[in-house]
């Protein structure tokens, strides 16, 4: 192989710097995510359904603020400064969670204050960090090498999930501790949050010391600097260097945000956090497309990003059950014996990160080989495959919980198989979506359109919180009710009317005396709960498959 051919096949060293930075950031995020809901329920004494809503709202807002981070980077601070700011904010947020988990037993009110403040800081930190590091991956590759982005983002995604694996391994081991009798040490969560904070500091330092040497263009020019220092050579020929929003368009976006918010909150019944997430995404999408400097090709490509982003919502709504409903099921209705070791429930989701690390390179090799043969599916088709796979994973788990009854335990192997299939789905969808934005977004909207794309994640996480809150009673609830002298199944079936005293006992023990309801349908058991995800993601996959030829034309030659 000639030296020139070798150079063309290799990736810039800056990719590995961004890989390492993102790895430590994902350690921080996923390590905290693994133990957050268990901390809320066991230490801060919240109901499971409330913690699921907080979890979904928190994740949703984490992927709403990239819109702000992308805007600030594109207009004022640049990618580099925003990554540094975001990393430091997230390290501070994790430290405040450490303080919350340290003082809850002596001052529950102060612990809650620390917790809410920490989540707020983490939300803004992620907003500054997330879109800008993704945008910089795309910026590493000049126009003639954009065909390598699917592979580059798959490698980058391996860094994400190597960090997720380490976080989901270390934080639960030191933060979700149970004794030989199965009693949880509710004071141990703080060590998991402290580990997450330290990881974020390592990631920020990695970027700070290596960015000037490696995160550069092929000519050695630093990437992601102040927008005021952008040169015309950074843009494609004929591409506008600045967005043009009229006063009328800006006012229309504000009115749309208020109007959509009113409909979503008052008509659809969503809480204010979810209302802001949904209405922000739609309003910002409309504002960008109103830019008068957009050409027809640019506008068509942006519409493709929007359409793909809509389908991504359903993927993340199903995938992000890992941190809420699937964690509660692992805690309360799963035999977690793993080769003689009783695995902590918050660690079960570790298999997702482990499988991504194992399969990211084979997937990137698969795309490379298919591309060489001219048979590589276009990005929307890959993402439709991802939606179909996640529907299959939930159909499999639904089948295996169908006959568990109230006290049967799900074998841990089925959760492992679920995470295996969902990992393959994730590799077909998430890094491919990031790559697609890098290929289709006009440079002047690069970070902002990553922010818009992450809004689809935000909406998916918000929907995940809503869906996680409809988890029906699991085995621990029936056992506790039995200890209280209450036949919970009879209460749920409405064959027995509980007394006022019994209702008080159920409320004190965070047991809902009624079955949850979604879209007018009552959810009676875990089988029906999981079939909700089968239907949502299955229909999304079928529709995306059907419209892929239309999207291909709208991409105007971009694959």
Backbone torsions as a table, in degrees:
resi	resn	phi	psi	omega
1	UNK	NA	131.7	-179.6
2	UNK	-68.4	158.1	179.1
3	UNK	-61.6	-38.0	-179.6
4	UNK	-63.9	-41.3	179.5
5	UNK	-67.0	-37.1	178.7
6	UNK	-62.0	-42.7	-179.7
7	UNK	-61.9	-40.8	-176.9
8	UNK	-66.5	-27.6	-177.2
9	UNK	-86.9	-20.9	-177.7
10	UNK	-82.4	163.1	179.0
11	UNK	-105.8	152.2	-180.0
12	UNK	-59.6	147.9	177.8
13	UNK	-62.9	-25.8	177.8
14	UNK	-60.8	-26.7	177.3
15	UNK	-60.7	-37.8	-177.4
16	UNK	-75.6	-28.8	173.4
17	UNK	-66.2	-46.3	178.1
18	UNK	-65.9	-36.5	174.8
19	UNK	-55.1	-51.2	-177.9
20	UNK	-67.3	-39.0	178.6
21	UNK	-62.4	-47.0	180.0
22	UNK	-66.5	-34.0	179.9
23	UNK	-59.1	-47.9	-179.0
24	UNK	-70.3	-33.0	177.3
25	UNK	-66.1	-39.5	179.3
26	UNK	-72.2	-30.9	170.8
27	UNK	-55.9	-49.4	-179.6
28	UNK	-58.5	-47.6	-172.7
29	UNK	-74.5	-50.4	-175.7
30	UNK	-75.0	-30.0	175.1
31	UNK	-63.5	-44.3	175.6
32	UNK	-64.7	-42.5	-178.5
33	UNK	-59.7	-35.5	-176.5
34	UNK	-62.6	-32.8	-173.5
35	UNK	-111.9	-4.2	-172.1
36	UNK	-61.2	-53.3	-176.0
37	UNK	-66.1	-35.3	177.6
38	UNK	-66.3	-36.6	175.6
39	UNK	-64.1	-44.1	-179.7
40	UNK	-62.2	-40.5	-176.3
41	UNK	-77.7	-45.1	-171.2
42	UNK	-89.1	-30.7	-178.5
43	UNK	-101.5	-44.0	-178.9
44	UNK	-93.3	4.1	169.6
45	UNK	59.9	43.4	177.4
46	UNK	-96.3	158.9	174.2
47	UNK	-72.8	153.3	179.8
48	UNK	-60.9	-43.0	-178.6
49	UNK	-65.9	-35.4	177.2
50	UNK	-67.7	-40.7	-180.0
51	UNK	-67.0	-33.5	176.8
52	UNK	-65.2	-40.6	178.8
53	UNK	-67.1	-40.3	176.7
54	UNK	-63.8	-43.6	179.3
55	UNK	-59.8	-47.9	179.6
56	UNK	-65.2	-41.6	178.3
57	UNK	-64.7	-41.5	178.5
58	UNK	-61.6	-49.6	179.7
59	UNK	-63.8	-39.2	179.1
60	UNK	-61.0	-45.6	179.1
61	UNK	-67.4	-31.8	175.7
62	UNK	-60.2	-30.0	-178.8
63	UNK	-106.2	7.0	168.1
64	UNK	-89.1	-42.6	-176.5
65	UNK	-67.0	-19.1	171.7
66	UNK	-56.7	-24.7	173.8
67	UNK	-59.7	-45.6	177.8
68	UNK	-67.6	-44.7	-179.3
69	UNK	-63.0	-38.6	177.7
70	UNK	-66.8	-40.0	179.6
71	UNK	-65.4	-47.0	-179.1
72	UNK	-62.3	-39.5	179.8
73	UNK	-67.2	-46.0	-176.9
74	UNK	-66.5	-31.4	-174.3
75	UNK	-101.8	-31.8	-167.8
76	UNK	-128.2	-62.8	-166.3
77	UNK	-93.7	-23.7	-175.3
78	UNK	83.8	162.5	-176.6
79	UNK	-61.9	-44.2	-173.8
80	UNK	-60.4	-50.4	-177.1
81	UNK	-65.0	-35.9	-180.0
82	UNK	-68.7	-36.0	177.1
83	UNK	-64.1	-43.3	178.3
84	UNK	-63.3	-45.3	179.9
85	UNK	-62.1	-46.0	-179.3
86	UNK	-62.5	-41.3	-179.9
87	UNK	-63.3	-42.4	180.0
88	UNK	-67.6	-38.6	177.9
89	UNK	-63.2	-42.2	-179.4
90	UNK	-67.1	-37.2	176.0
91	UNK	-61.5	-40.3	177.5
92	UNK	-65.6	-42.2	179.9
93	UNK	-61.1	-42.8	178.5
94	UNK	-65.3	-35.0	178.2
95	UNK	-65.4	-36.8	177.3
96	UNK	-68.0	-34.4	173.5
97	UNK	-64.6	-36.5	174.9
98	UNK	-59.6	-44.4	178.5
99	UNK	-64.7	-40.1	178.9
100	UNK	-60.2	-44.1	-179.1
101	UNK	-74.8	-9.2	179.1
102	UNK	-92.3	-26.0	-171.2
103	UNK	-113.9	-1.3	-171.3
104	UNK	-61.6	-32.6	-176.3
105	UNK	-72.0	-25.6	-179.1
106	UNK	-101.3	-25.4	-177.8
107	UNK	-151.3	87.8	-175.8
108	UNK	-64.9	-35.2	179.4
109	UNK	-63.7	-44.6	178.6
110	UNK	-65.2	-38.5	178.7
111	UNK	-61.7	-41.9	177.7
112	UNK	-64.9	-38.7	177.5
113	UNK	-62.2	-45.8	176.6
114	UNK	-59.7	-41.8	-176.7
115	UNK	-63.4	-49.6	-178.8
116	UNK	-64.9	-39.7	177.7
117	UNK	-63.8	-42.8	179.5
118	UNK	-60.7	-46.1	-179.0
119	UNK	-62.8	-38.7	178.1
120	UNK	-62.4	-44.1	179.7
121	UNK	-67.2	-39.8	178.0
122	UNK	-62.7	-37.6	179.7
123	UNK	-60.9	-47.6	-179.1
124	UNK	-72.7	-35.3	177.1
125	UNK	-61.4	-45.8	177.9
126	UNK	-63.2	-35.8	179.9
127	UNK	-63.0	-38.1	178.0
128	UNK	-76.7	-32.7	-173.9
129	UNK	-81.0	-50.3	-163.9
130	UNK	-61.6	-54.4	-175.4
131	UNK	-69.4	-26.5	-173.0
132	UNK	-79.8	-34.1	177.4
133	UNK	-74.0	-33.8	176.3
134	UNK	-66.9	-41.2	178.7
135	UNK	-62.2	-36.7	-178.7
136	UNK	-70.1	-30.6	174.6
137	UNK	-60.5	-46.6	178.6
138	UNK	-63.3	-34.3	-177.0
139	UNK	-72.4	-18.9	179.9
140	UNK	-65.2	-22.2	-172.0
141	UNK	-108.8	120.7	176.3
142	UNK	-66.5	168.8	-173.8
143	UNK	-52.3	-41.1	-175.6
144	UNK	-71.7	-9.1	179.9
145	UNK	-115.2	14.1	-178.6
146	UNK	-63.1	-21.3	179.1
147	UNK	-68.1	-11.3	178.8
148	UNK	-90.4	0.4	-172.9
149	UNK	-68.1	-36.6	178.5
150	UNK	-58.2	-45.2	178.6
151	UNK	-67.0	-42.5	-179.5
152	UNK	-61.3	-44.7	-178.9
153	UNK	-71.7	-27.5	175.1
154	UNK	-68.3	-40.3	174.5
155	UNK	-63.6	-46.0	177.0
156	UNK	-57.7	-39.2	-179.3
157	UNK	-67.6	-28.7	174.8
158	UNK	-64.3	-37.7	175.5
159	UNK	-62.4	-42.5	176.9
160	UNK	-54.4	-46.5	-172.6
161	UNK	-86.9	-19.9	168.8
162	UNK	-64.9	-42.5	174.8
163	UNK	-63.1	-42.3	178.5
164	UNK	-60.8	-42.4	179.1
165	UNK	-60.9	-47.9	-179.4
166	UNK	-63.5	-42.0	179.3
167	UNK	-64.8	-41.8	-179.1
168	UNK	-75.5	-13.7	174.1
169	UNK	-87.3	-52.8	-170.8
170	UNK	-77.2	-45.5	-176.8
171	UNK	-62.6	-42.9	175.6
172	UNK	-67.5	-36.7	-178.8
173	UNK	-60.1	-42.0	-177.6
174	UNK	-97.4	-13.9	-175.0
175	UNK	-112.4	-19.7	180.0
176	UNK	-120.2	81.0	-169.7
177	UNK	-107.1	130.2	173.8
178	UNK	-123.6	146.2	178.1
179	UNK	-83.1	-176.9	-176.6
180	UNK	-63.1	-20.8	178.8
181	UNK	-92.0	4.3	178.1
182	UNK	84.8	9.7	-179.8
183	UNK	-87.0	126.7	-176.0
184	UNK	-80.7	137.4	173.0
185	UNK	-84.4	99.8	-174.2
186	UNK	-74.5	-4.3	177.8
187	UNK	-94.2	-3.8	-174.6
188	UNK	-86.3	-14.7	-176.3
189	UNK	-56.4	-30.7	-174.9
190	UNK	-59.3	-33.5	-176.8
191	UNK	-69.9	-32.6	175.3
192	UNK	-64.7	-42.1	178.6
193	UNK	-67.5	-36.5	178.3
194	UNK	-64.8	-41.7	178.0
195	UNK	-61.2	-39.0	179.0
196	UNK	-63.8	-40.1	179.2
197	UNK	-64.6	-43.8	180.0
198	UNK	-63.3	-40.7	179.7
199	UNK	-60.7	-40.1	-179.0
200	UNK	-67.1	-37.4	177.2
201	UNK	-64.3	-38.2	177.9
202	UNK	-64.6	-43.5	179.6
203	UNK	-62.6	-42.4	179.6
204	UNK	-65.4	-40.4	178.3
205	UNK	-65.9	-38.7	177.5
206	UNK	-56.9	-47.2	-179.2
207	UNK	-66.7	-43.4	-175.7
208	UNK	-59.9	-44.4	-173.0
209	UNK	-83.5	-19.9	-174.6
210	UNK	-110.2	-10.8	-171.7
211	UNK	-62.8	-42.3	-174.3
212	UNK	-69.7	-26.5	-178.1
213	UNK	-86.4	-37.2	-170.2
214	UNK	-116.6	-29.1	-176.3
215	UNK	-87.4	75.8	-173.5
216	UNK	-140.0	166.6	174.9
217	UNK	-74.0	168.3	176.5
218	UNK	-56.6	-24.7	178.8
219	UNK	-87.4	-2.1	178.4
220	UNK	93.6	6.4	179.3
221	UNK	-79.9	130.9	179.5
222	UNK	-58.4	138.4	178.0
223	UNK	-97.1	149.0	172.3
224	UNK	78.0	23.5	178.6
225	UNK	-78.0	-166.4	-178.7
226	UNK	-62.2	135.2	-179.3
227	UNK	-56.9	-30.3	-178.7
228	UNK	-64.2	-16.2	-178.7
229	UNK	-100.8	5.7	175.7
230	UNK	-62.9	143.5	177.9
231	UNK	-110.8	158.2	-179.1
232	UNK	-61.3	-25.2	179.4
233	UNK	-69.2	-15.0	178.5
234	UNK	-74.0	-14.7	-174.6
235	UNK	-108.6	156.4	176.8
236	UNK	-71.7	156.7	-179.7
237	UNK	-59.6	130.2	178.7
238	UNK	82.7	-2.1	-178.0
239	UNK	-86.0	133.6	176.6
240	UNK	-65.8	142.3	-177.7
241	UNK	-94.1	-6.5	-176.1
242	UNK	-146.0	137.5	177.4
243	UNK	-69.3	149.5	180.0
244	UNK	-124.3	99.3	178.0
245	UNK	-107.1	124.6	177.9
246	UNK	-78.6	161.7	176.8
247	UNK	-60.8	-36.0	178.6
248	UNK	-63.5	-41.1	179.5
249	UNK	-66.8	-41.6	179.3
250	UNK	-64.4	-42.8	178.3
251	UNK	-65.4	-38.4	178.0
252	UNK	-62.4	-37.9	179.1
253	UNK	-65.5	-40.8	178.5
254	UNK	-64.3	-45.1	179.7
255	UNK	-63.6	-41.4	178.9
256	UNK	-62.3	-41.6	179.2
257	UNK	-60.1	-45.7	-179.1
258	UNK	-67.0	-45.8	-178.5
259	UNK	-64.2	-47.0	178.5
260	UNK	-63.3	-39.6	178.4
261	UNK	-59.8	-41.5	179.4
262	UNK	-63.3	-42.8	-179.7
263	UNK	-66.8	-46.5	-177.0
264	UNK	-64.8	-38.4	-177.3
265	UNK	-79.5	-51.0	-171.7
266	UNK	-85.7	-32.1	-178.6
267	UNK	-91.7	-45.7	-177.8
268	UNK	-86.9	-12.0	174.6
269	UNK	75.6	23.0	178.9
270	UNK	-82.7	151.6	177.1
271	UNK	-71.3	171.3	-171.8
272	UNK	-66.2	-34.9	179.4
273	UNK	-64.0	-48.9	-179.9
274	UNK	-65.9	-33.9	178.1
275	UNK	-61.5	-45.8	179.3
276	UNK	-62.0	-41.4	-179.1
277	UNK	-61.5	-51.8	-175.7
278	UNK	-66.8	-46.1	-176.0
279	UNK	-70.6	-32.7	177.6
280	UNK	-64.1	-44.6	-179.4
281	UNK	-59.8	-46.2	-178.7
282	UNK	-68.2	-40.2	-178.3
283	UNK	-67.5	-44.7	-179.6
284	UNK	-65.3	-39.8	178.0
285	UNK	-58.8	-42.6	178.5
286	UNK	-66.4	-38.0	-179.6
287	UNK	-64.5	-45.7	-178.0
288	UNK	-61.5	-43.4	-175.9
289	UNK	-71.3	-13.5	178.6
290	UNK	-83.6	-6.7	-178.6
291	UNK	-56.9	120.9	-175.2
292	UNK	-71.5	-12.5	179.8
293	UNK	-86.0	-6.2	-178.1
294	UNK	-69.9	136.7	171.6
295	UNK	-86.0	170.8	179.6
296	UNK	-62.3	-41.5	179.7
297	UNK	-62.9	-45.6	178.8
298	UNK	-61.1	-42.8	-178.3
299	UNK	-65.2	-42.2	177.6
300	UNK	-60.9	-43.5	-179.0
301	UNK	-65.8	-38.0	177.4
302	UNK	-65.1	-37.6	176.7
303	UNK	-62.2	-35.2	176.3
304	UNK	-62.4	-43.4	177.0
305	UNK	-58.4	-43.3	-179.5
306	UNK	-63.0	-44.8	-177.4
307	UNK	-64.7	-45.1	177.8
308	UNK	-61.8	-41.6	-179.5
309	UNK	-59.3	-36.2	179.3
310	UNK	-62.3	-44.5	-178.9
311	UNK	-71.3	-29.3	177.6
312	UNK	-61.6	-28.9	178.7
313	UNK	-53.2	-45.9	-175.5
314	UNK	-71.0	-32.1	176.4
315	UNK	-62.7	-51.3	-176.1
316	UNK	-70.2	-29.1	176.2
317	UNK	-60.8	-36.3	178.6
318	UNK	-82.8	-43.0	-174.8
319	UNK	-65.4	-39.1	-174.0
320	UNK	-81.5	14.5	167.5
321	UNK	-69.6	-13.1	-178.0
322	UNK	-55.7	-39.7	-175.5
323	UNK	-89.3	-6.5	-179.2
324	UNK	-125.2	-89.7	-171.8
325	UNK	-62.0	-41.4	-179.5
326	UNK	-68.3	-31.8	175.2
327	UNK	-68.0	-41.4	177.9
328	UNK	-65.4	-38.3	176.9
329	UNK	-66.4	-40.8	176.7
330	UNK	-62.4	-34.1	-178.7
331	UNK	-75.8	-40.1	-166.7
332	UNK	-110.0	-21.3	-175.1
333	UNK	-142.2	39.1	178.7
334	UNK	-136.0	136.3	170.5
335	UNK	-81.2	103.4	-172.6
336	UNK	-91.9	20.9	178.5
337	UNK	-70.1	112.5	-176.6
338	UNK	-117.8	95.6	-176.4
339	UNK	52.7	46.9	176.2
340	UNK	87.7	-2.8	-179.8
341	UNK	-112.7	130.1	179.1
342	UNK	-84.2	97.1	-174.0
343	UNK	-66.2	136.6	174.0
344	UNK	-59.6	140.8	-176.5
345	UNK	-60.6	-33.4	-179.8
346	UNK	-71.2	-13.3	-177.8
347	UNK	-92.0	-12.6	-175.7
348	UNK	-58.8	-35.8	-178.9
349	UNK	-70.1	-3.2	178.9
350	UNK	-60.8	-25.5	-175.6
351	UNK	-64.9	-27.3	176.4
352	UNK	-61.1	-52.3	179.4
353	UNK	-62.4	-39.2	179.7
354	UNK	-62.6	-43.9	-179.2
355	UNK	-69.2	-35.0	177.9
356	UNK	-64.4	-43.8	178.1
357	UNK	-59.7	-38.4	-178.4
358	UNK	-72.8	-35.2	-170.2
359	UNK	-107.2	-8.3	-177.3
360	UNK	-60.5	-46.5	179.9
361	UNK	-66.1	-46.3	175.7
362	UNK	-57.8	-37.0	177.9
363	UNK	-66.4	-41.9	179.5
364	UNK	-65.3	-36.4	176.4
365	UNK	-66.2	-37.4	177.9
366	UNK	-61.6	-46.3	179.4
367	UNK	-63.3	-39.4	179.7
368	UNK	-62.7	-44.0	-178.6
369	UNK	-66.9	-42.4	178.9
370	UNK	-64.9	-37.6	178.9
371	UNK	-64.8	-40.4	-179.9
372	UNK	-63.4	-30.9	179.7
373	UNK	-91.3	-0.4	-179.4
374	UNK	73.7	21.7	-176.7
375	UNK	-117.5	10.3	-177.9
376	UNK	-68.4	127.8	176.9
377	UNK	-65.1	148.4	175.9
378	UNK	-71.1	162.5	-172.0
379	UNK	-53.9	-47.6	179.8
380	UNK	-58.9	-34.4	178.5
381	UNK	-66.8	-41.9	177.1
382	UNK	-59.3	-40.1	-178.0
383	UNK	-71.2	-31.5	173.9
384	UNK	-64.9	-39.0	174.5
385	UNK	-57.9	-42.2	179.9
386	UNK	-60.8	-43.8	178.5
387	UNK	-64.1	-39.9	179.5
388	UNK	-64.4	-39.9	-179.4
389	UNK	-65.9	-39.8	-178.5
390	UNK	-70.3	-30.8	173.9
391	UNK	-63.6	-40.8	179.0
392	UNK	-64.2	-40.6	-178.7
393	UNK	-61.3	-40.9	-179.3
394	UNK	-75.8	-30.0	175.3
395	UNK	-64.5	-39.7	178.8
396	UNK	-63.8	-46.4	-178.2
397	UNK	-70.1	-34.3	177.2
398	UNK	-61.4	-42.1	179.3
399	UNK	-62.1	-36.8	-175.0
400	UNK	-82.6	-16.2	176.0
401	UNK	-97.3	-4.3	-172.2
402	UNK	-59.1	-37.6	-175.2
403	UNK	-109.3	18.9	-178.6
404	UNK	-70.7	-31.2	-173.0
405	UNK	72.6	-159.4	-176.2
406	UNK	-83.4	-23.6	-172.6
407	UNK	-124.0	-3.3	178.9
408	UNK	-67.4	151.2	-179.1
409	UNK	-109.0	134.3	176.7
410	UNK	-77.1	132.5	177.2
411	UNK	-67.6	136.6	-176.5
412	UNK	-60.7	-24.3	-178.4
413	UNK	-61.0	-28.7	-178.4
414	UNK	-74.9	-32.8	173.4
415	UNK	-68.6	-35.4	177.4
416	UNK	-64.7	-44.0	177.7
417	UNK	-62.6	-40.5	177.1
418	UNK	-58.4	-46.0	-179.2
419	UNK	-68.5	-30.5	176.6
420	UNK	-63.7	-49.0	-179.3
421	UNK	-66.6	-40.7	-180.0
422	UNK	-66.7	-29.4	175.9
423	UNK	-65.5	-44.1	176.5
424	UNK	-61.9	-38.3	177.4
425	UNK	-64.2	-42.6	-178.7
426	UNK	-62.9	-41.0	-178.8
427	UNK	-70.1	-23.5	175.0
428	UNK	-80.1	-20.7	-170.9
429	UNK	-115.4	-53.8	-167.8
430	UNK	-70.2	-55.4	179.5
431	UNK	-65.2	-29.3	178.8
432	UNK	-68.1	-36.8	176.8
433	UNK	-65.7	-42.4	177.2
434	UNK	-61.3	-43.0	178.7
435	UNK	-63.6	-40.5	-178.2
436	UNK	-61.2	-41.2	177.6
437	UNK	-63.0	-42.0	178.4
438	UNK	-61.2	-32.9	-179.2
439	UNK	-79.8	-38.0	-169.7
440	UNK	-96.0	-25.4	-172.6
441	UNK	-74.1	131.5	169.5
442	UNK	-60.1	143.5	-172.5
443	UNK	-57.3	-37.4	-177.4
444	UNK	-67.4	-14.1	178.6
445	UNK	-114.8	11.1	-169.9
446	UNK	-54.6	-61.2	-177.6
447	UNK	-66.3	-37.4	-178.4
448	UNK	-66.0	-39.0	178.7
449	UNK	-73.0	-27.9	169.1
450	UNK	-63.5	-39.1	176.0
451	UNK	-61.2	-42.8	177.5
452	UNK	-62.4	-43.6	180.0
453	UNK	-61.9	-40.0	178.5
454	UNK	-68.8	-20.1	173.8
455	UNK	-63.8	-29.6	175.2
456	UNK	-67.2	-37.7	172.7
457	UNK	-60.9	-44.1	-179.8
458	UNK	-58.4	-46.3	179.6
459	UNK	-64.6	-38.4	177.3
460	UNK	-64.1	-40.8	179.3
461	UNK	-68.2	-37.7	176.6
462	UNK	-62.5	-44.2	177.2
463	UNK	-65.3	-34.5	176.9
464	UNK	-61.3	-40.2	178.0
465	UNK	-64.6	-41.8	177.7
466	UNK	-62.3	-45.8	-178.9
467	UNK	-69.5	-37.1	178.0
468	UNK	-63.1	-29.6	-178.7
469	UNK	-74.5	-10.3	178.2
470	UNK	-96.6	13.7	175.3
471	UNK	-58.2	123.1	179.3
472	UNK	-72.7	172.7	-178.0
473	UNK	-59.3	132.6	177.0
474	UNK	-101.1	178.2	-170.0
475	UNK	-54.4	-37.6	-177.9
476	UNK	-62.9	-32.4	179.6
477	UNK	-68.8	-41.3	179.2
478	UNK	-66.4	-39.8	179.8
479	UNK	-66.1	-41.3	179.2
480	UNK	-65.7	-41.6	178.6
481	UNK	-62.6	-37.6	178.8
482	UNK	-63.8	-39.6	176.8
483	UNK	-61.9	-30.6	179.5
484	UNK	-84.0	-0.4	-179.9
485	UNK	80.0	26.1	-177.5
486	UNK	-119.5	131.4	175.1
487	UNK	-86.0	92.4	-173.8
488	UNK	-63.1	-37.0	-179.4
489	UNK	-62.3	-41.4	178.8
490	UNK	-66.0	-36.0	178.1
491	UNK	-65.7	-44.4	-179.5
492	UNK	-67.0	-34.9	179.0
493	UNK	-79.3	-4.6	178.5
494	UNK	65.3	22.2	174.8
495	UNK	-87.4	-14.5	176.5
496	UNK	-131.5	134.6	177.2
497	UNK	-98.1	116.7	-177.6
498	UNK	-68.9	149.4	177.0
499	UNK	-76.3	168.3	178.1
500	UNK	-60.3	-39.8	179.6
501	UNK	-65.4	-40.7	178.9
502	UNK	-65.8	-39.0	177.4
503	UNK	-62.1	-38.6	177.5
504	UNK	-64.3	-41.8	179.3
505	UNK	-63.6	-41.6	178.8
506	UNK	-64.0	-41.6	-179.2
507	UNK	-64.6	-43.6	-179.7
508	UNK	-60.6	-34.1	-178.0
509	UNK	-96.6	15.3	175.5
510	UNK	56.8	42.4	177.6
511	UNK	-112.9	122.6	-178.5
512	UNK	-81.2	126.1	-178.8
513	UNK	-80.9	1.4	178.2
514	UNK	-128.9	155.2	176.1
515	UNK	-74.7	145.1	177.1
516	UNK	-68.8	158.9	-178.6
517	UNK	-128.2	136.3	175.8
518	UNK	-134.3	125.2	178.8
519	UNK	53.6	35.8	176.8
520	UNK	87.3	-4.2	-179.0
521	UNK	-105.8	133.0	177.9
522	UNK	-80.8	130.7	179.8
523	UNK	-95.9	109.7	-174.1
524	UNK	-90.2	-28.3	-172.6
525	UNK	-155.5	176.4	-177.0
526	UNK	-65.0	-32.3	178.0
527	UNK	-59.7	-48.6	180.0
528	UNK	-66.0	-35.4	177.9
529	UNK	-60.4	-49.2	-178.4
530	UNK	-70.2	-30.0	179.5
531	UNK	-67.3	-22.4	173.9
532	UNK	-58.1	-42.0	-178.6
533	UNK	-73.8	-33.6	176.3
534	UNK	-60.4	-46.5	-177.6
535	UNK	-66.9	-47.8	-176.7
536	UNK	-61.3	-51.2	-176.2
537	UNK	-76.1	-31.8	178.1
538	UNK	-64.4	-46.4	178.1
539	UNK	-64.0	-40.9	179.0
540	UNK	-60.8	-41.3	179.4
541	UNK	-62.5	-45.3	-178.2
542	UNK	-62.1	-44.6	-178.7
543	UNK	-66.2	-42.3	-179.6
544	UNK	-65.3	-39.7	174.0
545	UNK	-56.2	-44.1	-173.8
546	UNK	-66.8	-35.7	-174.6
547	UNK	-96.0	0.8	-178.9
548	UNK	-56.4	-41.8	177.7
549	UNK	-58.5	-35.7	177.9
550	UNK	-67.1	-43.9	179.7
551	UNK	-63.3	-36.1	179.5
552	UNK	-60.0	-41.7	178.4
553	UNK	-66.7	-38.0	-178.3
554	UNK	-71.0	-18.1	179.7
555	UNK	-80.6	-12.0	173.9
556	UNK	52.1	53.5	173.2
557	UNK	95.1	-14.9	176.4
558	UNK	-78.4	130.5	-177.2
559	UNK	-101.8	NA	NA
